[in-house]
Amino acid sequence: MPAVPDTATRLSGDTYVVPGLTNAGYIAGLGIDTSEDEAHYTQVPLDTLVITHGHADHFSVAYLLRSSGARVIAARDDAAMVENPDINIRGMFSWAKPSDKMTTKLFRGIGCAVDGYVEDLDDPRATAISLPGHTLGHHGLLTADGVLFTGDALYLRELWEQHPLPYAIDPGMVVASLERIASVQCEWIVPAHGRPVSREEAEEHLAYHIEQVYEVHDLLLEGLVPGLTTEQAVAYVSRRRGLAENAAAYWLAVTTVKGYLGELLARGEIEFSVRDHAGWWQTVS
């Protein structure tokens, strides 16, 4: 029997799940994201590693696997973040340099050179499916065995208790990607954080994720009736959604809430103005 990562569990056919901080996949020499421990891949044949998106917890040991001969593939829009994780951190901080204490450890890591783009992937072991919204270049991977690895495009219902405002740069894209996942013919769905679920069970989780996106929309429309500054809007959503009160959670919320504000503004449901050198948002009456 060919070697597989030592913690891997076979889900279907040649498709294995490698559990960890980030669930990774392994299919006959093809890796999908990585676990955080390179020891899991010792003496395991790996010719290709596909990264679902450019957050460092998804390519923790990619640089080591590449040095051992794996070809690393990432999306065009996320490749720079894989090669230089500091880009993502600076982007969250309006391109200034924040202290490490102000950023989540999930975005800090060692960069890895990218050898090709997932948009050009032509591999019988897995097919790439564009699922943007968490990042611009986010992709899922559907293996030949009918297993869909969704990266961070889908949060299972139970994960919302720990993360009541998942990081997203474009909630409209998030919903479209969840609807795309719902249309994919597969037997299993493996989110990056959580447990593998059957295609049937996934229906409930997909619907719940979409419902939560719309709840945040409605929450903002309600809260912005009297008008709030950007800071006040972030604090309002964070408080109402029960977010932890720390620097990392705050900066993740800043990006996510701005994503919602941008979408509502584009839809004409809120308006933006500058008063007293502060940005103000208000629901259109």
C-alpha positions, 0 to 999 in steps of 0.5 A: 500500500502506498504511503500516506500522511501518518495521521490521515484517514481515508474518506473515499477511494484514494482521498484521505483527510489529514486532520489538524489546525487546518484539515488537509487532503491527500490523494495519491501524491496530490496534497490540498493545503497542509497540516501544521506538522511536516512530520506527517509527510515524512517519506510520503510521495508528494508531487503537487501541493494545491493551496486553497487560499493565501492564509498562512494556516493553509500552507504552514509547511508548504516551503518544506514540502516544496524543498522536498520536490512538491510543486506548489499551486495557488490562485493568481489573486492569492499567490503573492500572499502565499509567497509573502504572508506579510502582504496579507497582514499589511493589507488588514492594517491599511498597508502600514506595519502592525505589531505581531500582537495586533494580528492573528497567528493564522495569518503569520507564517513562512512564505513559499514560492508558487510554481503554478496557478490553480486556474490552470490546474489540469490533474485527474486527481482533483478539479479546482472550483472557484469559491471567492469571498473569504479571499479573492482567489479562494478555491475548493478542490473536488477529488476524483472520489467525490470529496470536496475540500472547501477551505474556508468557504464554508463554516459548519454550524457548530463552528459559528459558536467559536467564530460568530463573524467569519473573516470575509472580504466580500459577503456577496461573493461568500453567498455566491460561493456557498450556492456554488458548493450546493450545486456541486455533485459530491459525496463528502464535503471537508471544510478546513476547520471542522469535520467532514460531512456527508453531502446530505448533511452539508445542506443544513450547514450551507443554509445556516452560513447563508442565513448568518450572512444575511443576519449581519446585513440586517444587523447593520441596516438596523444599527446604522439608522441613526448613523455610525462612524466606521469604528462605531459600526465595527464595535456595534457588530462585534458587540452584537455578535459576541466577538472576543475583545482582543486586538486580533479579533478586532482587526479581523472584524474591521476587514469583515465589517468593511466588507459588509459596509461596502456591499450595502453601499453598492446596493444603495441601502446605506450612504457614506459621508465624511463629517468632522474628519470621520467616515459616517455610515447611515441607512437610507430611509 
